[in-house]
Amino acid sequence: MASVADIFHPGASVYFVGIKGTGVCALAELMHNMGIHASGSDTPEVFYTDAILKELNIPFFESFDPAHIRDDFAAVIHSAAYSAGSNAELAEAQRKSIPVLSYPEALGKYSEAFDSCGIAGVHGKTTTTALCGTLARALGLPAQILAGSAAANFGGKSTLSLGNRYFIAETCEYRRHFLSFCPKRIVLTSVESDHQDYFPDYESIRDAFVEYCRLIPPGGELIYCADDPGAREAASAMEKDGRGITLIPYGFSAQGDFRINSYRVENDRAVFTINALSGELCLRVPGRHQALNAAAAIALCTVLLKKEFAGADGNSPWNAERSLAVKNALDEFRGSKRRSEIIGSAGGIIFMDDYGHHPTAIKSTLAGLRDFFPERRLVVSFMSHTYSRTAALHNDFAESLAAADVLFLHRIYASAREQFDGEINGMSLYEKMQSVENAKSDIYYVDEPLDAFGPLVDILRPGDLFLTLGAGSNWPLGVQLYEHYL
């Protein structure tokens, strides 16, 4: 395989197949900012990344044609949706002996060129990465940041380029993709059963995270959530290895600098304290889990600050100026796309969208919204993602969704990586909800999300909060309703 120097240098030409995908587009952004000539291809379907690519003047085709593959390409990078067996451009690149890398492989190669930090976990990694970038900019850290979704504080992009010393990237556990990454340190937010089509049980996904943590070299750091049993278990495995890794816990149950000592909601903000910083910190995004994400970002930035400034400031990198910069940056943080994202307010109703598609994430999201908006009725449209996840976590989904005041369920949003087995479907979850003791009485099943528009117009009233929830295709329902009430 080609070396980093061969591929990622100013003036090189790199082609991206599936360039509109969030991660692939983000990597193209970073390379473009480094002076690499990025271009690519995708389908004609319009995504939010179309606007980003056009703004950056990154050219792309809306078709796949072998004639697009030039001899001077240093590499061809592709999303997981494509392979040489199914994509003519990738087959042509192979025929021309041009290096072909999957997105995880390319991200791993890119990370070799920096002092890299991997953000990992079943939940929270996108927001934590966005928070890391927001704080890094406030603190003047020379870093590049790549998140798994567009972040408001990144100007609606998934990346932030602040310098070339550090690389902070969201890294994905699915199919062990994160094992291509080269971390000097890792932030581990959570470990629990998920991606059941690939990890059949908790032990298999836990072992994958432990394997990833073992990529940290001696002298590196594992920053982990002390409140999460799976993250604690991974940290314990690293401690038993005795490889000279520094373990840094954070959370409400953590000991040390990154313990969260208090949490309350006041004036539409989460207000909390962390041992490392004096005074109270505020976030405008709802949920105790967001305070955890902020603590993780502060812990990582502390490590990087010590590397940057320890010689000048002694052991503690936190002076009054930097502490104030963090407090201001947290208060100005606006979250990331599809993470408690406010679409708008109309007709006295707040319309929101959230990507939460695992029972734990759903529970945290709904609890956070309940804290922030105690007087509002929570009206939720939920579309489950993948048959395997829905079947494996059927009871957990029902329990977590019980917090909604009004719930609309839809068909399962299938993944291309699995087939319907005839056993579990959207109606199965609806029937399960009928047996949940503490569930609210208003539960509806509408197979296609947009078909729920009419019933929801009859149900919604001023003072409600309407939330589209899940990794499916129900989010346009919220947009359509919002536009109706404008």
N, C-alpha and C positions, 0 to 999 in steps of 0.2 A: 504493500500500500504506500502511496505517495506520502512524503513527509509534510509536516506543517509548513515548513519554509517553501516547499514546492507549490502549495495550494494557496495559502493565506498570506499573500504579500501584495502591497499596493501595485496596481497595474495588471494583476492577474485577472483572467476572465473565468467566472464560475457560473454555471447554469443550474437552475432549480426547477425540477419537475414537481408540480403541485405547489407552486410558489404562493398561492393564495391561502394555504393552510397557516394557522396562527404561528406555529413554531418555525416552519420553513420561511415564512415571510419575515419573522423576527431575525432569524439568522442572516437572511439576505440584507436586512436593514443594517446590522452590525458590520457586515463585510463591506457594504456600500460606504458606510461612514469611515472605514479604514482605507478607502481608495481602491477597493477591489471592484471590477466591472461585473456587477450582478445583472442577470437577466433570467428569464424562465418561461414557464408555460403552465396552463391550468385549463379548466373547463370554462365555458362562457358564463356560468352562474356567478352572480355578483355577491361578494362578501364585503365585510367592513374593511378587509385588507386591500381591496381594489383601490380605495381612496389613498391609503398609505403608500402603495407602490407608485401611484400616479404623482403624489406629492413629492416623492423622492426621485422621480424621473427614472425609475427602474423599469426597463421595457419588458413586456411579457406578451406571449401569444396566448390566444384563447382556443388553442387546438394543440394536438400532439402530432408532430410531423418529423420524421427522421432528418429532413432537410434543415431543421433548426439546429442540429448538432454540428458545431463548427470544430475544425481540427485544432484550433488554438485554445480550446477550453482546458483550463488546468484541472477541473473536476466537474462532474455532474452529481448534484445532490438531489435526493428524492424523498418525498414523504412516504410513510408506511403504506399509503393507499395504492402505491404503484410498485411494479417489479419489472425486470427485464422480460419476463415471460408474458406480461400483459400490456406493456407500454413500448411503443415503437421507438420512442426517443432513447429510452434506456438501453434497448437492444442495439441501437445504432452506436451509442457511446461505447458499449462493450466491444462492438465490432471494430471500432476505431482505437481500442485500447486506451480510452480515456478513463481515468479513475472514477468509479461510481461508488458513492457513499450514501447510505441511508441517513436520514436526519439525525438519529442518535449517534451514528458513527461520526458524522461531520461535526456535531456538537462536541463530541469527545475529542476529536482532533483539534478543534478550535481551543478547547480548554487547556490543551497542553502548552499553549503559548503564554499562559497567564498564571498568576497565583490564584487558583480557582476555588470557588465556594459553591457546593451543591446544596440546593434547597429541596428537601425530599419529605414525603409523607403522604398518607392516603388522603388527608384533609389539610387545608390551610396553606399549601405550598405557593399557590398563585398570589394570594394576598400578602403572605410573608415576603415573597420576592419583591412585590411592589413596594412594600414598606421598607425593605432593605435599600432599594434604589432611592426612595424618597429621603431616607435618612442619610445615605451616602452623599447625595447631592448637598444636603444642608451642612454636612460636616466637611465637605471638600475632599472626599476620598476619591482617588483616581481609579475609578472602576467602570467596567461595562456591565450592564444588567440586562438579563433576558428573562421575561416573565411569560407564563403560559396563556396570558390574555392581555388585551389592551388595558392600560392603567390610566386613569384620569390625570394623575400627576406626572405621567410621561407624555402628556400632550395627546392622549388617545392612541398612543403606540404601545407596543409590547417591549420596547427596548429603551435604554438610556445610555448614552455614551459620555462618560465623565473623565476618561483617561484610560491608559493601557496597562496598569499594574495589576489590578484585580479583575476577576470575572465572577459575577454572581449570577447563577442560572438556576431556574427551575428544572428539576430532573425527574423523569417519569419512571415509575416502577413497572409499568405494564410490559410484559415479556422481557423483564430485566433490562430495559433500554438504558437505565442509568449506569449499568456496568461499563458502558463505553466512555463515561465521563472520567476526568482525572482530577479528583478533588484534593486540595490540601486540607480542607475542613468541610464538614457537613452540618447543616441544620436539619434535625429530624423532628417533625411536628407530630406524627402519629403513625401507628402501625396497627392495622386490624384487617380482618378478612374483607377482600374485595377482588374484583376481576376474576370471578369464579370460573370463567371459561379458560383461564390460564393457571390460576392458583386455586387448586381444588379445596384447600383448607387454610386455616390460619397459619399453621406451621410452615407451609410452603411460602407464603408471602413474607412471613417474619424472617425466614432464612434468607430470602432474597435481599431484604433490607440489611441484615447482618453482613451478608456478602459485600454489599455496597459500602458499608461502614469500614470494612476491612481494606478498602482501597485507600483510606486515609494513611499517609505515611507517618512514621514515628515523628513525634513533635507536633503533629497536627491536632485539630480539635474536633470533638463531637459535641455539638450544642443540641440538647435534646429536651423534650417536654416532660418534666417530672410528673405531670398530671395524667399522662397517657401510659397505660400499662404496657402496650407494645413497644413504645419508645424506651421505656425504662428497661424492658427485657433486652432490647438491642444494646443499650448502654452497658448493661450488666455483662453481656457476652463480650463486649469490647474490653471491659475491665478485667475479666478472666483471662483474656488473651495476653495481657501484660506487655503490650507492644509500644508503650510510651505515648499513648494518646491521652490528651487532656479532656476530661469529661466535664462539661459545663451544663448544669441543669437550669431550667427556667420554669416558671409557673407558680400557681397558688400554693402548691405543696413543696416547691423547691427550697433548698437551703442555699444561702449565698447571695451574691449581688443581684441576681435576676429573679428573686422571689417577688411575686405580686402580693402586696399586703392588704389591699383594700380594693373594692370595686362598687361603684354605684352609678346610677343614671341620673343626670341632672342637667336641665336646660338643653335637652336633645343631644347630650354628649355622654359617653362613657368616661367616668372619672376614676382613676386608679393610681396607685403608687408602686414604685419598684425600688428595691434597696439601692441600686447603683446610682440613682439620681435623686436629688432632693426635691421635695415639693410634689404636687399632683400633675399627672399627665391626662390629656383629654383626647378622645377620639370621637369623630362624628359618624362612625360606622357602628352598627349595633351588634352587641353580643359579647359575652365574656370570652368567647373564643378569639375575638379580635384583639382583646387585651393580651392574650397569649401570643398571638402573632406579632404584636408590637414588642413584647418582651424578647421574643426570638430575634427580631431584627436589631434591637438594642444590644443584645448579647453578641451578635455577629459584628456589628459595627464597633463594639468595644474591643474585640480581638484585633480588628484591622487598625483601629486607632492606636492601639499599643504598638503595633508594628511600625506605624508611621511616626508616632510622636513620643514614644516612651523615653527616648534619649533626652528630649527637652523637658518633659513634664514629670519624669520619675515613673512610678508604678501606676499611678492613676491617670488615665487620659482625659478625665472629665473635669474641665474647668468651667467657670460660670458661662463663658461665651458658648461653648459647645453644648452645655446642658440646655441653655435657652434655645439654641438652634434646633435641638431635638424636640423640645416641647412645642415650638412653633410649627415644625414640620408635621408632627403628629396631628395637631389641631387642624392643619390644612389638608390632611390626607383625605382623598375622596373615593378610595376603593378602586376596584378594577371591574372590567366589563363582566356582566352576568354574576357578580358577587354582591348581593343586596343592592343592585343598581336601581336607582330611582329613574324611571322613565319620565315621570312628570306627575303633576297634580291637576285634576280637572273635576268639576262638579262636586267638590268637597271630598274627593277620593284620591288617595295616593296610589299610584301604579308602580309596582316594582317587579324586578326579575332577578332570579337567583339560580345558579347552576347546581345547587346542592342536589345530589342524586344518590347519596348513601344515607341510611337512616341516622347515623351519628351527625352528619352535616345538616340534615333536615331538622333534627331535634335542636341543634345549636342555633340554627338560623331562626326558627320559629320562636324559640325562647328569647333570643335577642330582640326580635321585632316586638314581642309582647312587652319586654322591659321598656323599649323606646316609645312605644305607642300603646300604653295601657288602656286608653279609652276607645281605641279603634277595634272594630270587628275585623278579624283576619279571614279574608276570603281567598282561598288557595286553589289554583289549578296545578295539578301534579301529573307529570308524564314520566313513568318509570323508564329506565334505560337498561336494556339487555334482559333477555329471558333468564339467563343464568343468575344474575344478581338478584332479580325479583324473586326467583324461586328459592334461592339460598337464604335470603333475608326477609322472607314474606312476613313473618310475625313482627320483626323489628320495624319494617316499613309501616305496618298498621299502627303500632304503638307511637311511632314518632309523628305520624300525620294526625293523630288524635288531637293535637293541640290546635288545629285549625277550627274556627267557628263554622265556616262553610267550606266544604271540600268538593272539588270537581276532579274526578279521575278519568283517565283516558286510556287508549290502547297503549301497549308497551312499544317504546321506540326501539326497534330492533337494530342490532349492529350487524354490519356485513360479515363479521367474524363468526356468527353463529346462526343456526337455523331454528325455527319454531318447532318444538317437540310435541305440540298438541296438548300439553298439560297445563302450563301456566299462561295466563293472559291478563289483560287489564281488568276484565270482569272478575277474575279470581281475587284480585286485591280489593275490589269493591265489596265482594261477598265477605272477605275476611274482616273488613272494616265494620261490618254490621255486628260482629261479635266482640268488638273492643268495648269494654265496660265504660271507659271514661271518654269515648269519642262523642263529639257533638252530633246532634240528630240530623243536621243538614248535610247529607252526603249524596252526591249525584254521580252517575256514570254517563259520559258522552264520549263515544268512541273517538271521533275526530275532534281535536281541540277547537277549531274554528266554529264547529257546530254548537259550541257552548255559548257563543256570542249572544244569541237571543235570550236564552234563559238567564244569563248573567245580567243583561240589561234590566230584566225584571227584578232581579235579586239585589243588585248593588244599590247602595244608598249613601248619601253624604255622611262622612265620618268613617267610612270603611277604608281598609288597606287591601288592595288586590295584588296578589303575588302569583306570578307564573314561576313554577319551581321544577327543577329537574334538568337533565342533559338532553332532553328530547326536542321536539319541534313545536312545542306549545307557546314559546315566547311571542310569536306574532299575535296571539290572542290578546295579550296585555297591550300591545301597541295599538291594535285595532280598537279596543275598548277605550283607551286613552284618547285617541283621535275622535271617537264618537262623542265623548263628554266635553271636548274642548269647546 
